[in-house]
Amino acid sequence: MSKYFKKTRKSRTMRLSSLVRDHKPSKRKLAVARKRMAASYSGKGAKRKPLLVKKMGKKYKVIDGNTTVTALRRMGRKTAIVEVKE
């Protein structure tokens, strides 16, 4: 069970090492993501939708959630909840 992500019918847990970011997020966006994560982990904030990824060879390209991936990695997390776009 994730304290940060909403689980959906299509979502699954994936290792962050399998994800390739599309771009590097700004410091401002990272700060906002960290605040949202802290609120969700404490139970005071809403859970977020799963990351949206697309299969790219052996890895998955992040379509929506690049900032979240970076923030999770910096926090030392190993996995995230994703939905794979067909």
TORVEX-107289 format. One record per atom (N, C-alpha, C, O): residue in one letter; x, y, z. Coordinates in nm, 3 decimals. Example, Ala and Ser with C-alpha at 12.3 -4.5 7.8 and 13.67 -1.06 7.14 Angstrom:
! TORVEX-107289
<node aa="A" px="1.319" py="-0.569" pz="0.780"/>
<node aa="A" px="1.230" py="-0.450" pz="0.780"/>
<node aa="A" px="1.320" py="-0.330" pz="0.780"/>
<node aa="A" px="1.424" py="-0.332" pz="0.846"/>
<node aa="S" px="1.285" py="-0.225" pz="0.708"/>
<node aa="S" px="1.367" py="-0.106" pz="0.714"/>
<node aa="S" px="1.290" py="0.003" pz="0.787"/>
<node aa="S" px="1.341" py="0.114" pz="0.804"/>
END
This chain:
! TORVEX-107289
<node aa="M" px="0.084" py="-0.119" pz="0.000"/>
<node aa="M" px="0.000" py="0.000" pz="0.000"/>
<node aa="M" px="0.088" py="0.124" pz="0.000"/>
<node aa="M" px="0.184" py="0.133" pz="0.077"/>
<node aa="S" px="0.057" py="0.218" pz="-0.084"/>
<node aa="S" px="0.136" py="0.340" pz="-0.097"/>
<node aa="S" px="0.070" py="0.453" pz="-0.018"/>
<node aa="S" px="-0.051" py="0.472" pz="-0.023"/>
<node aa="K" px="0.154" py="0.528" pz="0.054"/>
<node aa="K" px="0.104" py="0.644" pz="0.125"/>
<node aa="K" px="0.097" py="0.766" pz="0.034"/>
<node aa="K" px="0.034" py="0.866" pz="0.069"/>
<node aa="Y" px="0.161" py="0.759" pz="-0.082"/>
<node aa="Y" px="0.167" py="0.874" pz="-0.173"/>
<node aa="Y" px="0.079" py="0.857" pz="-0.297"/>
<node aa="Y" px="0.015" py="0.953" pz="-0.340"/>
<node aa="F" px="0.076" py="0.738" pz="-0.354"/>
<node aa="F" px="0.003" py="0.716" pz="-0.479"/>
<node aa="F" px="-0.131" py="0.648" pz="-0.457"/>
<node aa="F" px="-0.147" py="0.564" pz="-0.368"/>
<node aa="K" px="-0.228" py="0.686" pz="-0.540"/>
<node aa="K" px="-0.356" py="0.615" pz="-0.546"/>
<node aa="K" px="-0.333" py="0.487" pz="-0.625"/>
<node aa="K" px="-0.264" py="0.489" pz="-0.727"/>
<node aa="K" px="-0.388" py="0.379" pz="-0.580"/>
<node aa="K" px="-0.384" py="0.254" pz="-0.658"/>
<node aa="K" px="-0.505" py="0.255" pz="-0.749"/>
<node aa="K" px="-0.614" py="0.294" pz="-0.708"/>
<node aa="T" px="-0.485" py="0.211" pz="-0.873"/>
<node aa="T" px="-0.595" py="0.200" pz="-0.968"/>
<node aa="T" px="-0.599" py="0.058" pz="-1.021"/>
<node aa="T" px="-0.512" py="-0.024" pz="-0.991"/>
<node aa="R" px="-0.699" py="0.030" pz="-1.098"/>
<node aa="R" px="-0.714" py="-0.102" pz="-1.158"/>
<node aa="R" px="-0.596" py="-0.135" pz="-1.249"/>
<node aa="R" px="-0.556" py="-0.251" pz="-1.259"/>
<node aa="K" px="-0.541" py="-0.034" pz="-1.316"/>
<node aa="K" px="-0.432" py="-0.053" pz="-1.411"/>
<node aa="K" px="-0.293" py="-0.032" pz="-1.351"/>
<node aa="K" px="-0.193" py="-0.057" pz="-1.419"/>
<node aa="S" px="-0.285" py="0.013" pz="-1.229"/>
<node aa="S" px="-0.154" py="0.048" pz="-1.172"/>
<node aa="S" px="-0.077" py="-0.074" pz="-1.122"/>
<node aa="S" px="-0.134" py="-0.178" pz="-1.092"/>
<node aa="R" px="0.054" py="-0.056" pz="-1.116"/>
<node aa="R" px="0.141" py="-0.160" pz="-1.062"/>
<node aa="R" px="0.265" py="-0.094" pz="-1.001"/>
<node aa="R" px="0.297" py="0.021" pz="-1.031"/>
<node aa="T" px="0.333" py="-0.169" pz="-0.917"/>
<node aa="T" px="0.454" py="-0.120" pz="-0.854"/>
<node aa="T" px="0.572" py="-0.148" pz="-0.946"/>
<node aa="T" px="0.584" py="-0.257" pz="-1.002"/>
<node aa="M" px="0.659" py="-0.047" pz="-0.961"/>
<node aa="M" px="0.775" py="-0.063" pz="-1.048"/>
<node aa="M" px="0.898" py="-0.002" pz="-0.980"/>
<node aa="M" px="0.889" py="0.099" pz="-0.911"/>
<node aa="R" px="1.013" py="-0.066" pz="-1.001"/>
<node aa="R" px="1.138" py="-0.014" pz="-0.946"/>
<node aa="R" px="1.174" py="0.116" pz="-1.017"/>
<node aa="R" px="1.161" py="0.127" pz="-1.139"/>
<node aa="L" px="1.220" py="0.214" pz="-0.941"/>
<node aa="L" px="1.261" py="0.341" pz="-0.999"/>
<node aa="L" px="1.378" py="0.324" pz="-1.095"/>
<node aa="L" px="1.393" py="0.403" pz="-1.188"/>
<node aa="S" px="1.459" py="0.223" pz="-1.074"/>
<node aa="S" px="1.573" py="0.199" pz="-1.163"/>
<node aa="S" px="1.529" py="0.159" pz="-1.304"/>
<node aa="S" px="1.610" py="0.161" pz="-1.397"/>
<node aa="S" px="1.402" py="0.123" pz="-1.320"/>
<node aa="S" px="1.349" py="0.087" pz="-1.452"/>
<node aa="S" px="1.295" py="0.208" pz="-1.528"/>
<node aa="S" px="1.257" py="0.196" pz="-1.645"/>
<node aa="L" px="1.292" py="0.323" pz="-1.462"/>
<node aa="L" px="1.231" py="0.442" pz="-1.521"/>
<node aa="L" px="1.335" py="0.539" pz="-1.576"/>
<node aa="L" px="1.438" py="0.563" pz="-1.513"/>
<node aa="V" px="1.307" py="0.593" pz="-1.694"/>
<node aa="V" px="1.393" py="0.692" pz="-1.758"/>
<node aa="V" px="1.316" py="0.823" pz="-1.765"/>
<node aa="V" px="1.206" py="0.828" pz="-1.821"/>
<node aa="R" px="1.373" py="0.929" pz="-1.706"/>
<node aa="R" px="1.305" py="1.059" pz="-1.709"/>
<node aa="R" px="1.310" py="1.120" pz="-1.848"/>
<node aa="R" px="1.403" py="1.095" pz="-1.926"/>
<node aa="D" px="1.211" py="1.200" pz="-1.878"/>
<node aa="D" px="1.203" py="1.273" pz="-2.004"/>
<node aa="D" px="1.283" py="1.402" pz="-1.997"/>
<node aa="D" px="1.341" py="1.445" pz="-2.097"/>
<node aa="H" px="1.287" py="1.464" pz="-1.880"/>
<node aa="H" px="1.361" py="1.588" pz="-1.860"/>
<node aa="H" px="1.395" py="1.606" pz="-1.713"/>
<node aa="H" px="1.341" py="1.536" pz="-1.627"/>
<node aa="K" px="1.485" py="1.698" pz="-1.684"/>
<node aa="K" px="1.524" py="1.727" pz="-1.546"/>
<node aa="K" px="1.430" py="1.837" pz="-1.494"/>
<node aa="K" px="1.418" py="1.943" pz="-1.556"/>
<node aa="P" px="1.365" py="1.813" pz="-1.381"/>
<node aa="P" px="1.271" py="1.912" pz="-1.328"/>
<node aa="P" px="1.343" py="2.031" pz="-1.262"/>
<node aa="P" px="1.459" py="2.021" pz="-1.222"/>
<node aa="S" px="1.272" py="2.142" pz="-1.253"/>
<node aa="S" px="1.327" py="2.262" pz="-1.189"/>
<node aa="S" px="1.330" py="2.245" pz="-1.037"/>
<node aa="S" px="1.259" py="2.160" pz="-0.982"/>
<node aa="K" px="1.410" py="2.325" pz="-0.971"/>
<node aa="K" px="1.419" py="2.322" pz="-0.825"/>
<node aa="K" px="1.284" py="2.359" pz="-0.762"/>
<node aa="K" px="1.246" py="2.303" pz="-0.659"/>
<node aa="R" px="1.213" py="2.452" pz="-0.824"/>
<node aa="R" px="1.082" py="2.494" pz="-0.772"/>
<node aa="R" px="0.983" py="2.379" pz="-0.776"/>
<node aa="R" px="0.910" py="2.356" pz="-0.679"/>
<node aa="K" px="0.980" py="2.307" pz="-0.888"/>
<node aa="K" px="0.888" py="2.193" pz="-0.899"/>
<node aa="K" px="0.924" py="2.083" pz="-0.800"/>
<node aa="K" px="0.836" py="2.017" pz="-0.745"/>
<node aa="L" px="1.054" py="2.062" pz="-0.779"/>
<node aa="L" px="1.096" py="1.961" pz="-0.681"/>
<node aa="L" px="1.051" py="1.998" pz="-0.540"/>
<node aa="L" px="1.009" py="1.912" pz="-0.464"/>
<node aa="A" px="1.060" py="2.126" pz="-0.507"/>
<node aa="A" px="1.017" py="2.172" pz="-0.374"/>
<node aa="A" px="0.867" py="2.148" pz="-0.355"/>
<node aa="A" px="0.824" py="2.104" pz="-0.248"/>
<node aa="V" px="0.788" py="2.176" pz="-0.458"/>
<node aa="V" px="0.643" py="2.154" pz="-0.452"/>
<node aa="V" px="0.614" py="2.004" pz="-0.435"/>
<node aa="V" px="0.530" py="1.966" pz="-0.355"/>
<node aa="A" px="0.685" py="1.921" pz="-0.512"/>
<node aa="A" px="0.664" py="1.776" pz="-0.504"/>
<node aa="A" px="0.697" py="1.724" pz="-0.364"/>
<node aa="A" px="0.624" py="1.640" pz="-0.310"/>
<node aa="R" px="0.804" py="1.772" pz="-0.307"/>
<node aa="R" px="0.842" py="1.727" pz="-0.171"/>
<node aa="R" px="0.737" py="1.767" pz="-0.068"/>
<node aa="R" px="0.708" py="1.690" pz="0.024"/>
<node aa="K" px="0.681" py="1.887" pz="-0.082"/>
<node aa="K" px="0.575" py="1.931" pz="0.011"/>
<node aa="K" px="0.453" py="1.840" pz="-0.001"/>
<node aa="K" px="0.395" py="1.799" pz="0.100"/>
<node aa="R" px="0.414" py="1.810" pz="-0.124"/>
<node aa="R" px="0.298" py="1.722" pz="-0.146"/>
<node aa="R" px="0.324" py="1.584" pz="-0.090"/>
<node aa="R" px="0.235" py="1.524" pz="-0.029"/>
<node aa="M" px="0.444" py="1.532" pz="-0.110"/>
<node aa="M" px="0.478" py="1.399" pz="-0.058"/>
<node aa="M" px="0.474" py="1.398" pz="0.094"/>
<node aa="M" px="0.420" py="1.306" pz="0.154"/>
<node aa="A" px="0.530" py="1.500" pz="0.155"/>
<node aa="A" px="0.530" py="1.507" pz="0.301"/>
<node aa="A" px="0.387" py="1.510" pz="0.355"/>
<node aa="A" px="0.357" py="1.443" pz="0.453"/>
<node aa="A" px="0.300" py="1.586" pz="0.290"/>
<node aa="A" px="0.160" py="1.594" pz="0.333"/>
<node aa="A" px="0.090" py="1.459" pz="0.315"/>
<node aa="A" px="0.014" py="1.416" pz="0.402"/>
<node aa="S" px="0.116" py="1.392" pz="0.204"/>
<node aa="S" px="0.054" py="1.260" pz="0.180"/>
<node aa="S" px="0.104" py="1.156" pz="0.279"/>
<node aa="S" px="0.025" py="1.080" pz="0.334"/>
<node aa="Y" px="0.235" py="1.154" pz="0.301"/>
<node aa="Y" px="0.292" py="1.056" pz="0.394"/>
<node aa="Y" px="0.240" py="1.075" pz="0.536"/>
<node aa="Y" px="0.226" py="0.979" pz="0.612"/>
<node aa="S" px="0.210" py="1.201" pz="0.572"/>
<node aa="S" px="0.160" py="1.228" pz="0.707"/>
<node aa="S" px="0.009" py="1.207" pz="0.718"/>
<node aa="S" px="-0.047" py="1.211" pz="0.828"/>
<node aa="G" px="-0.056" py="1.184" pz="0.604"/>
<node aa="G" px="-0.201" py="1.164" pz="0.604"/>
<node aa="G" px="-0.280" py="1.293" pz="0.593"/>
<node aa="G" px="-0.402" py="1.290" pz="0.599"/>
<node aa="K" px="-0.211" py="1.406" pz="0.576"/>
<node aa="K" px="-0.277" py="1.537" pz="0.569"/>
<node aa="K" px="-0.304" py="1.583" pz="0.426"/>
<node aa="K" px="-0.377" py="1.679" pz="0.404"/>
<node aa="G" px="-0.245" py="1.515" pz="0.329"/>
<node aa="G" px="-0.262" py="1.554" pz="0.190"/>
<node aa="G" px="-0.323" py="1.443" pz="0.108"/>
<node aa="G" px="-0.325" py="1.327" pz="0.148"/>
<node aa="A" px="-0.372" py="1.481" pz="-0.008"/>
<node aa="A" px="-0.434" py="1.383" pz="-0.099"/>
<node aa="A" px="-0.328" py="1.295" pz="-0.164"/>
<node aa="A" px="-0.215" py="1.338" pz="-0.187"/>
<node aa="K" px="-0.367" py="1.173" pz="-0.193"/>
<node aa="K" px="-0.278" py="1.085" pz="-0.269"/>
<node aa="K" px="-0.277" py="1.129" pz="-0.413"/>
<node aa="K" px="-0.375" py="1.186" pz="-0.462"/>
<node aa="R" px="-0.168" py="1.102" pz="-0.482"/>
<node aa="R" px="-0.150" py="1.142" pz="-0.621"/>
<node aa="R" px="-0.179" py="1.026" pz="-0.715"/>
<node aa="R" px="-0.172" py="0.909" pz="-0.676"/>
<node aa="K" px="-0.211" py="1.059" pz="-0.838"/>
<node aa="K" px="-0.233" py="0.955" pz="-0.939"/>
<node aa="K" px="-0.100" py="0.886" pz="-0.969"/>
<node aa="K" px="0.006" py="0.943" pz="-0.946"/>
<node aa="P" px="-0.106" py="0.763" pz="-1.020"/>
<node aa="P" px="0.017" py="0.691" pz="-1.053"/>
<node aa="P" px="0.097" py="0.764" pz="-1.163"/>
<node aa="P" px="0.040" py="0.841" pz="-1.241"/>
<node aa="L" px="0.226" py="0.738" pz="-1.167"/>
<node aa="L" px="0.309" py="0.790" pz="-1.276"/>
<node aa="L" px="0.263" py="0.725" pz="-1.405"/>
<node aa="L" px="0.218" py="0.610" pz="-1.405"/>
<node aa="L" px="0.273" py="0.798" pz="-1.515"/>
<node aa="L" px="0.238" py="0.742" pz="-1.646"/>
<node aa="L" px="0.367" py="0.714" pz="-1.720"/>
<node aa="L" px="0.449" py="0.804" pz="-1.740"/>
<node aa="V" px="0.386" py="0.589" pz="-1.762"/>
<node aa="V" px="0.509" py="0.547" pz="-1.830"/>
<node aa="V" px="0.477" py="0.471" pz="-1.957"/>
<node aa="V" px="0.366" py="0.421" pz="-1.976"/>
<node aa="K" px="0.576" py="0.464" pz="-2.045"/>
<node aa="K" px="0.561" py="0.390" pz="-2.171"/>
<node aa="K" px="0.684" py="0.301" pz="-2.189"/>
<node aa="K" px="0.797" py="0.346" pz="-2.169"/>
<node aa="K" px="0.661" py="0.177" pz="-2.228"/>
<node aa="K" px="0.770" py="0.081" pz="-2.250"/>
<node aa="K" px="0.864" py="0.133" pz="-2.358"/>
<node aa="K" px="0.821" py="0.178" pz="-2.464"/>
<node aa="M" px="0.995" py="0.126" pz="-2.328"/>
<node aa="M" px="1.097" py="0.173" pz="-2.420"/>
<node aa="M" px="1.214" py="0.076" pz="-2.412"/>
<node aa="M" px="1.309" py="0.099" pz="-2.337"/>
<node aa="G" px="1.208" py="-0.032" pz="-2.489"/>
<node aa="G" px="1.310" py="-0.136" pz="-2.478"/>
<node aa="G" px="1.294" py="-0.210" pz="-2.347"/>
<node aa="G" px="1.187" py="-0.262" pz="-2.316"/>
<node aa="K" px="1.402" py="-0.215" pz="-2.268"/>
<node aa="K" px="1.397" py="-0.282" pz="-2.138"/>
<node aa="K" px="1.357" py="-0.186" pz="-2.026"/>
<node aa="K" px="1.335" py="-0.230" pz="-1.913"/>
<node aa="K" px="1.349" py="-0.057" pz="-2.055"/>
<node aa="K" px="1.315" py="0.044" pz="-1.956"/>
<node aa="K" px="1.177" py="0.104" pz="-1.988"/>
<node aa="K" px="1.112" py="0.065" pz="-2.084"/>
<node aa="Y" px="1.136" py="0.198" pz="-1.904"/>
<node aa="Y" px="1.009" py="0.267" pz="-1.922"/>
<node aa="Y" px="1.034" py="0.417" pz="-1.918"/>
<node aa="Y" px="1.093" py="0.468" pz="-1.823"/>
<node aa="K" px="0.988" py="0.488" pz="-2.020"/>
<node aa="K" px="1.003" py="0.632" pz="-2.027"/>
<node aa="K" px="0.889" py="0.697" pz="-1.948"/>
<node aa="K" px="0.773" py="0.661" pz="-1.963"/>
<node aa="V" px="0.924" py="0.793" pz="-1.863"/>
<node aa="V" px="0.824" py="0.864" pz="-1.784"/>
<node aa="V" px="0.758" py="0.969" pz="-1.872"/>
<node aa="V" px="0.824" py="1.059" pz="-1.924"/>
<node aa="I" px="0.628" py="0.956" pz="-1.889"/>
<node aa="I" px="0.551" py="1.051" pz="-1.968"/>
<node aa="I" px="0.495" py="1.161" pz="-1.878"/>
<node aa="I" px="0.498" py="1.278" pz="-1.913"/>
<node aa="D" px="0.445" py="1.121" pz="-1.763"/>
<node aa="D" px="0.391" py="1.217" pz="-1.666"/>
<node aa="D" px="0.441" py="1.177" pz="-1.528"/>
<node aa="D" px="0.408" py="1.070" pz="-1.478"/>
<node aa="G" px="0.519" py="1.264" pz="-1.465"/>
<node aa="G" px="0.570" py="1.236" pz="-1.331"/>
<node aa="G" px="0.721" py="1.246" pz="-1.317"/>
<node aa="G" px="0.779" py="1.190" pz="-1.224"/>
<node aa="N" px="0.787" py="1.318" pz="-1.410"/>
<node aa="N" px="0.932" py="1.331" pz="-1.404"/>
<node aa="N" px="0.980" py="1.392" pz="-1.272"/>
<node aa="N" px="1.079" py="1.346" pz="-1.214"/>
<node aa="T" px="0.911" py="1.494" pz="-1.225"/>
<node aa="T" px="0.950" py="1.558" pz="-1.100"/>
<node aa="T" px="0.934" py="1.462" pz="-0.983"/>
<node aa="T" px="1.019" py="1.456" pz="-0.894"/>
<node aa="T" px="0.826" py="1.387" pz="-0.983"/>
<node aa="T" px="0.802" py="1.289" pz="-0.876"/>
<node aa="T" px="0.910" py="1.182" pz="-0.874"/>
<node aa="T" px="0.956" py="1.143" pz="-0.766"/>
<node aa="V" px="0.951" py="1.134" pz="-0.991"/>
<node aa="V" px="1.057" py="1.033" pz="-0.998"/>
<node aa="V" px="1.185" py="1.088" pz="-0.934"/>
<node aa="V" px="1.249" py="1.020" pz="-0.854"/>
<node aa="T" px="1.221" py="1.210" pz="-0.971"/>
<node aa="T" px="1.343" py="1.270" pz="-0.915"/>
<node aa="T" px="1.332" py="1.285" pz="-0.764"/>
<node aa="T" px="1.426" py="1.253" pz="-0.691"/>
<node aa="A" px="1.218" py="1.333" pz="-0.716"/>
<node aa="A" px="1.199" py="1.352" pz="-0.572"/>
<node aa="A" px="1.205" py="1.218" pz="-0.498"/>
<node aa="A" px="1.267" py="1.208" pz="-0.392"/>
<node aa="L" px="1.141" py="1.115" pz="-0.552"/>
<node aa="L" px="1.143" py="0.983" pz="-0.489"/>
<node aa="L" px="1.286" py="0.929" pz="-0.480"/>
<node aa="L" px="1.326" py="0.874" pz="-0.378"/>
<node aa="R" px="1.362" py="0.944" pz="-0.587"/>
<node aa="R" px="1.501" py="0.898" pz="-0.587"/>
<node aa="R" px="1.583" py="0.971" pz="-0.483"/>
<node aa="R" px="1.663" py="0.909" pz="-0.412"/>
<node aa="R" px="1.565" py="1.101" pz="-0.473"/>
<node aa="R" px="1.641" py="1.179" pz="-0.375"/>
<node aa="R" px="1.603" py="1.144" pz="-0.231"/>
<node aa="R" px="1.683" py="1.162" pz="-0.139"/>
<node aa="M" px="1.481" py="1.095" pz="-0.213"/>
<node aa="M" px="1.435" py="1.053" pz="-0.080"/>
<node aa="M" px="1.482" py="0.911" pz="-0.047"/>
<node aa="M" px="1.462" py="0.863" pz="0.065"/>
<node aa="G" px="1.544" py="0.845" pz="-0.144"/>
<node aa="G" px="1.593" py="0.709" pz="-0.121"/>
<node aa="G" px="1.491" py="0.600" pz="-0.145"/>
<node aa="G" px="1.512" py="0.484" pz="-0.109"/>
<node aa="R" px="1.380" py="0.636" pz="-0.206"/>
<node aa="R" px="1.277" py="0.536" pz="-0.237"/>
<node aa="R" px="1.325" py="0.446" pz="-0.350"/>
<node aa="R" px="1.407" py="0.487" pz="-0.432"/>
<node aa="K" px="1.274" py="0.325" pz="-0.354"/>
<node aa="K" px="1.316" py="0.227" pz="-0.456"/>
<node aa="K" px="1.206" py="0.197" pz="-0.557"/>
<node aa="K" px="1.236" py="0.150" pz="-0.667"/>
<node aa="T" px="1.080" py="0.223" pz="-0.521"/>
<node aa="T" px="0.968" py="0.189" pz="-0.610"/>
<node aa="T" px="0.868" py="0.303" pz="-0.620"/>
<node aa="T" px="0.868" py="0.396" pz="-0.539"/>
<node aa="A" px="0.782" py="0.294" pz="-0.721"/>
<node aa="A" px="0.671" py="0.388" pz="-0.740"/>
<node aa="A" px="0.554" py="0.312" pz="-0.800"/>
<node aa="A" px="0.570" py="0.204" pz="-0.856"/>
<node aa="I" px="0.437" py="0.370" pz="-0.788"/>
<node aa="I" px="0.317" py="0.314" pz="-0.851"/>
<node aa="I" px="0.304" py="0.379" pz="-0.988"/>
<node aa="I" px="0.305" py="0.501" pz="-1.001"/>
<node aa="V" px="0.291" py="0.296" pz="-1.091"/>
<node aa="V" px="0.283" py="0.346" pz="-1.228"/>
<node aa="V" px="0.166" py="0.284" pz="-1.303"/>
<node aa="V" px="0.111" py="0.181" pz="-1.264"/>
<node aa="E" px="0.130" py="0.349" pz="-1.412"/>
<node aa="E" px="0.040" py="0.291" pz="-1.511"/>
<node aa="E" px="0.117" py="0.292" pz="-1.642"/>
<node aa="E" px="0.175" py="0.393" pz="-1.680"/>
<node aa="V" px="0.117" py="0.179" pz="-1.712"/>
<node aa="V" px="0.188" py="0.166" pz="-1.838"/>
<node aa="V" px="0.093" py="0.201" pz="-1.951"/>
<node aa="V" px="-0.012" py="0.139" pz="-1.967"/>
<node aa="K" px="0.131" py="0.300" pz="-2.030"/>
<node aa="K" px="0.051" py="0.341" pz="-2.144"/>
<node aa="K" px="0.080" py="0.246" pz="-2.260"/>
<node aa="K" px="0.195" py="0.218" pz="-2.293"/>
<node aa="E" px="-0.024" py="0.198" pz="-2.321"/>
<node aa="E" px="-0.010" py="0.105" pz="-2.434"/>
<node aa="E" px="0.025" py="0.178" pz="-2.561"/>
<node aa="E" px="0.041" py="0.116" pz="-2.666"/>
END
